[in-house]
């Protein structure tokens, strides 16, 4: 199991607090776009290391996260305020199931 950074946990939890507020929609979109950029850089790094074998199946795991974030972004851009929190909750659950948090983060 991989370890997730404090920043990643903070980003997801911060977004969870903001996502229900329609006035913060633009801020939520920017946050998710930033999270997507980070995951894309993680995929690039994991693919570079793939010459050594797909250690811990990193690429598929990160791709799953990326797809979840892209779904959240699409829903936010379409203004569906009821579906976005549910998708975000699924993403947070995915993080909890697939990563070990740094101490005191969940």
C-alpha positions in Angstrom: 0.0 0.0 0.0 1.3 3.5 -0.9 1.4 6.5 1.4 -0.5 9.6 0.6 0.8 13.0 1.4 -0.7 15.5 3.8 -1.3 17.9 0.9 -3.3 15.3 -1.1 -5.5 14.5 1.9 -5.9 18.2 2.7 -6.9 19.0 -0.9 -9.6 16.3 -0.9 -11.0 17.3 2.5 -10.9 21.0 1.7 -12.8 20.3 -1.5 -15.3 18.3 0.4 -16.1 21.3 2.6 -16.4 23.7 -0.4 -18.2 21.5 -2.9 -21.7 22.0 -1.4 -21.4 25.7 -1.7 -22.6 26.9 -5.2 -20.7 30.2 -4.7 -17.4 28.3 -4.5 -18.0 26.3 -7.7 -15.2 28.2 -9.7 -12.8 27.6 -6.8 -13.7 23.9 -6.7 -13.2 23.6 -10.4 -9.7 25.1 -10.1 -8.9 22.8 -7.2 -9.9 19.7 -9.2 -8.0 20.9 -12.2 -4.9 21.3 -10.0 -5.4 17.8 -8.6 -5.7 16.4 -12.1 -2.4 18.1 -13.1 -0.7 16.5 -10.1 -2.1 13.1 -11.0 -1.0 13.5 -14.6 2.6 14.2 -13.4 2.4 11.1 -11.2 1.4 9.0 -14.2 4.3 10.4 -16.2 6.7 9.5 -13.4 5.2 6.0 -12.9 5.4 5.3 -16.6 9.1 6.3 -16.7 9.7 3.8 -14.0 7.8 1.1 -15.9 11.0 -0.1 -17.5 11.6 -1.7 -14.1 8.2 -3.4 -14.1 4.9 -2.0 -13.0 5.7 -1.8 -9.4 2.6 -2.1 -7.2 0.5 -1.4 -10.4 1.0 2.3 -9.9 -0.2 3.4 -13.4 -3.6 1.7 -13.3 -4.2 3.0 -9.8 -3.3 6.5 -10.7 -5.3 6.3 -13.9 -8.4 5.3 -11.8 -7.9 8.3 -9.6 -7.4 10.5 -12.6 -10.7 9.3 -14.1 -12.5 9.9 -10.9 -11.2 13.5 -10.7 -12.1 14.1 -14.4 -15.6 12.9 -13.7 -15.9 15.3 -10.7 -14.6 18.1 -12.9 -17.1 17.4 -15.6 -20.0 17.3 -13.2 -18.8 20.6 -11.6 -18.5 22.3 -15.0 -22.0 21.1 -15.9 -23.4 22.6 -12.6 -24.7 19.3 -11.1 -24.4 20.2 -7.5 -26.1 17.0 -6.3 -23.8 14.5 -8.1 -20.4 16.2 -7.4 -20.4 15.6 -3.6 -21.2 11.9 -4.1 -18.4 11.5 -6.7 -16.0 13.3 -4.4 -17.0 11.0 -1.5 -16.3 8.0 -3.8 -12.8 9.5 -4.5 -12.1 10.0 -0.8 -13.1 6.4 -0.1 -10.8 5.2 -3.0 -7.9 7.1 -1.4 -8.6 5.6 2.0 -8.8 2.1 0.6 -5.7 2.3 -1.6 -3.3 4.5 0.4 -1.9 4.5 3.9 -2.2 8.0 5.2 0.6 9.8 7.0 -0.2 9.7 10.7 -3.2 11.7 12.0 -4.5 12.5 8.5 -7.9 10.8 8.2 
